[in-house]
Structure formats: C-alpha cells, structure tokens
Amino acid sequence: MAASGSLIALPSWAARWTQADVVGFASSFTTSEQVLLSSVADTIIPAGNSIGALSVGVDKFLVKLIDNCYEKEVQDNVKAQLRKLDDGAQQSFQKSFSACDLQQRQESLLKLASSNDKAENEFFKLMKSETIRGFSTSREVMVDHQKYKVAPGHYYGCVDVKA
Amino acid sequence: MANFNIDSTDDRTYDAIVIGSGASGGWAAKELCDKGLKTLILERGRDVKHIKDYPTASKGPWQFEYRGTVPLDARKDFQTARFVREETFHWAIKDDEQPFIQEKPFRWFRGYHVGGKSLLWARQTQRWSDFDFEGPARDGFAIDWPIRYKDLEPWYAHVEKFAGIAGNKDGLAELPDSECVPGFEMSCLEKHFKESLQKNYGDRYLIQGRCAHITDPQQIHIDQGRHKCQNQALCNRGCVYGGYFSSNASTLPWAMKTKKLTIRPFSVVHSIIYDEKKGKASGVRIVDGNTKETIDFYAKVIFVNASTINSNAILLNSTSSRFPNGFGNDSGLLGKYVAWHNYRGKANATYDGFKDKRTDGRNPSNAYIPRFRNVRKQDMNFLRGYAIGVAGGRGTFSDTSMIGDQLRDNLLNPQLGSWNIASWMQGETVPLEKNHVRLHPDLKDKYGIPQLIISCDWSENDDKMTEDYVQQSREMFEKAGFTNITAVDTKTPPGSDIHEMGGVRMGHDPKDSLLNKWNQFHHCKNVFVTDGACMTSTSCQNPTLTFMAITARAANYAVEEMKRKNL
C-alpha cells in the first residue's frame, strides 16, 4: 500500500493523514517514527469493535510525553527500538511494521517482552504502561465507559454488587 | 533601613502583624480582625485567591496534557520539591527558594503561598484530651504543659463550628467529642473490623476520623460562601466548593470582609524587630520576594505562624543586644526539643467475605483507632502510644498482563477486586533536646537569610513503639479474619508525617520554656507563637485542630491584653 508519496507504507487508518496531523507540534520524532509509535500503541490496545489507543489519541499523547517527560537516553532507545521493530518486520513479514496485520505486530512486540536484551525489554514495558495510562485516563474510557464524574461525587460504604 | 520606594512609617504600621497565612495564621488574622484590629499578614509566597487560583480543580485526568507528569523542562528547578504533578504543580517550591541542611535525613514539606499547608493537609481533626496534656508531667519527659483540656475546650468548639468538622459523637474520654456535622460512612469492612476490635479487646475503638469537611453546611459555612463537600477527593488541588477547611476558603475571606485585613504576599520574613528602649517588639523585617528590598513593618502585637520549622528559623534569626541568641531565648532552648509524629508503621490485608457488597465512590476521610497504649497508666516498655488510621474498601481492577483485544476489554470492563484494608501508625514522639534546628553560621539563601540546619532523628522509644504497632496491627487483622497480612516498619525519615512541632515550647517557667500559657514569650509579651512551634509535646492526634484552637485562644487574649493596655 503506497501512501501519499512517503517512503513508508501507512496502515489504512493512517491513509487519511496529512503532514499537519503527524507533525502538528514540534517533535524530535520523525514522521515515520511517529507512525511506528502509533502502530505500537494500536497493537497494544487495538480498537476492535470498540475503542482503542488510537481512537482516544494515545498516539499523540505518547509522542508528546516521550518528547517532553523522558530523558534523552529513553527517547533514543524508543527510536532505536522502533527502527529495529520495523527492520524485524521487514525480515519476518517482508513489510513495514505498520503494514503488518495485528497478529504479526503483536508477535513482533511480544518478542521484546520476553527478550533478554534490557533495552528491548524496557522499551516494551514503557510502551505498554504508557499506552495503558493514555487509554485509561482518556475521556472516552473514563466518562463514556466508566461514568466518571469530577463532581458531584459520592461515597457509599456498603452497597450491593449488581447481579 | 533605607526604604526609598516605601511610603511613610505610618503606612507600614498596623495594630497586629501575623507571620504566615496557613491554618493557624488564618485563625490569628480572623480573630484579630473580628475584634477590630488593623491586621497585616506577611506571606512569603504568592497570593492564592479562593476558587480563582485553583487552576486544576475541576479537571478530569484527560485534561492534563501529560496525564499528570510534569515535563522535564518545567521541573528542572524542582528536583527536591513535592507536588511535582500536573494536578498540583502550582504548589511546588523551587529548590533555590529555601535550601536547608539535613544533618540527619529529614523530609520538610512546606506550603509557601497564601493559605500555606491548609490547602494541602490531610484534614483530619481529632481533639486532644488531658491524657495528652498531662502526659509529660505524668511520664516525666519534656516539661509540664501550662494548659489543660479545659483551657482549650471552648476554643476547640469555637474553631470546629466555624471550620466545619464531619464526625460522630463517640463518647471516648481519650478523644473528646467535637462539634460536628454528620460523619462520612464506614465501609462494611471497617464496621466488621470495629466489631472485631470491640469483641476481642474492649478498649480499642474504631471510629470515623473527624475531618474538616462540610457534609451538612450550617449558616456559618454558608456565610463564608462555602458549600457541601462533593466527595471529589481532589482536595489538594484546592476545592472550588470550599468543601474542606482552608484559610483561603474560610478564615482569610472572612477576615477580609471586616476591611481590617491586608495580606502582603512575597514577604519573606527576615526577623522580628526588638525595640531595646521599649523592651518589646516593634515590628517585623521582611525581604521582598521580588525586589529583594528590605522593608520594616510595625505593630503593637505580633503573631508568629510561619509553620513550626520556619517559625523557629525566623526567631533564631531575630537577634538583638537583648536577645543575642535568638528571640526571647534566655533559656537557650530555642530550636530544641523538636518532635513530630511517627508514621513508620504500615499494614495491609485482604478479606474474603462480603462478596455481595462493595464500596461506591470516594471517601475523603478515613477510620481511626484512638491511642490505646499507656492511656490510663504506663504499662508498655515504651512511653506514650499511637493512634491508627484505617481505610478499608473494595475497588475494581483490570488484569493487564496481556496485550491486544483482551487488554482493551479488560480495561473497559474492570472487575471487582477483593476487599482490602490498610492501616497506618500515628505515633507520639517524645521531645528530646538533641532533636533541634539551628542556623548555619555562614550559608545564606537568596534572600540573604541564614540557611537552616535540621538535626532530628528517631529514638529507641520510637523503634519500640513501631515494633508494637507492627505486632498489634498484625494481631488485630488476624483476629478480624483478614488474610494476606503485611505489617512493616518502613523506617521512613522524620518529617514525612508533616507534623513537626516544638522548638519554641510553652511552659510554666522561663528557665525551661520560651512561651507562657498564653503563647506569649516569657521575655517579650507582645510576641505570640501559636503554630506547631509552641507545642510542648506532640500527642498522637493530627495536630492542626489544636494549633487552630490555641491560636484563637491566644488571639482573643491578646486583644483583651491590648484593651487592658498591657501590650
């Protein structure tokens, strides 16, 4: 799948992207790195028939977060691992990581989870925990799914569990 | 001093000056203004207006750009600061604001803005009893308190009615009842634990902790512009409803309405000015936090409410021919006998029952076991005792051990967990002379004020008491049928409790104390210290309520003494 003249193949959900969407804010991540990061988030929490990491904006959150809240060594490792992930996908599946199907992408990521390489392992843990944080603290999850209200709150010490 | 930009001395003269705007300073200002005194509050930090200056109060987690994490760039000057989260970053204090030397590890939490730590506190408000005030005399440590419960009782009632305290009438001699609005509910697990304690011990009572939240606003709270607590449990961002007591929501706007109050933010107090001729204090010297200019303010009476350790620092730096070793310090004890609370012990457990029940929502308070050790007589191998904070509830969790569709489904559909219960120790520490603060002979901060050395450490009494808590919390949990019990001594350094007290203690005798029973300096009657620095011993109850009651009492005494022309 070729997409808008770029060298990287974008997955279908990214086909409607414009340059402005990807680099809407200054980032140390290149466009292709941002696309890979999005694919990683989408792999960890795919939308399925519901909502996933990308539908609640975790991709943009991750770019900003890693850019501004993590030390350069962490940023560099994230970029290096994204590259390796992509190279690995090329070798195993003859396509970019982002163009792989969900199962192929999960397979690639889970290899890092069980890796003995500390850098790979830390990358996986960081991506997973921050994707979970971005997803669980999103408005869509908190308000639409879990009915969170800032106010008024309430407290009942002993209520029946709904059957 | 050269004050080229300042108006005449008259414009810098007030009836009263209050140093600090936290819980006790706010009360001093309120009482003094209510009695018609033209009062100046000197606050070293920035202004914080109720509601307007709580920028994160109504935000959901998704409204924080980094979901709570403060970017590296923004936090580079806050390496040692607390509250470095997007939700509370507005309270964080820069590293260079007030560097200090830890001769021994000490965690010093500060609230340097209008309202001070009254915006950041845990809001638990338990009264002291005579088992506490009579402690030093009975057990032979520190010195005898010059006051007893009956001296403070009407002032507890006075501040409780105004502040709004949620709790119940528990009828316990060791924890006298407060003037209360209804308390928050206990969970089924807490009730179960309460019953188990009653059955197994008889003298251990689990009650709902009394806390400074308005569950049922009375006219006096409505008059302050405050509203019912909304159970947001986002208190330390500042509460737009005024659901909990803070200076900002309560005492300061009240005092402001009298038109007698001036609050001057960015006023870093350098020292109290002593007039050798008149033999009393004439005012307070500040360094302007922005211009670094030195400015003197004058008043007939001065209240020191800068928070325990900083009040000590100011007084140590207030030297004169009469008081070469610090203000009112003929005894040489200024800065000594600093004590705090021992929060080292923590315990956790789960409970297998109540499968058909759960808790729902957020509880801004917690349950509480008043002190049961050495209450009526000394019977342990350590002095004094500890209260226990208790919180038991049933929340939800999501299994996140996988990735993919299952992870998403788990996150969208959290499961009920088991019932969990936690307890934490709140121990009294015995004031010792060696636990002290003093000024560094050379090092100064950016305002030219000497840096403080904090030298405080645990004692064998604290170790033994912690050991007892660890053992007893485990036993109490076992008897209640809890499982997966852990009970540990976390060995956290002093200061983590944020309940430091003493250094300028009250007493009968000028030889072994600094302040008299009205919180006046024995040797300079127009200066009052009514924050935690005045405390002779620490009891184990959360201390802020007692600071507020002591302050209101002393402020009203000061007004009477001024009327009698004694000040």
Interface residues (C-beta under 8 A of the other chain):
Chain A: T43 I44 I45 P46 A47 G48 S50 I51 G52 F61 K64 L65 N68 C69 Y70 E71 L102 Q106 L109 L110 K128 I132 R133 G134 F135 S136 T137 S138 R139 V141 M142 V143 H145 Q146 Y148 V150 A151 P152 G153 H154 Y155 Y156 G157 C158 V159 D160 V161
Chain B: S58 K59 G60 P61 W62 E65 Y66 R67 G68 T69 V70 P71 L72 D73 F184 E185 M186 S187 C188 E190 K191 Q230 N231 Q232 A233 L234 Y241 F354 K355 D356 K357 R358 T359 D360 G361 R362 N363 P364 G393 S398 T400 I403 G404 D405 L407 R408 D409 L411 L412 P414 L416
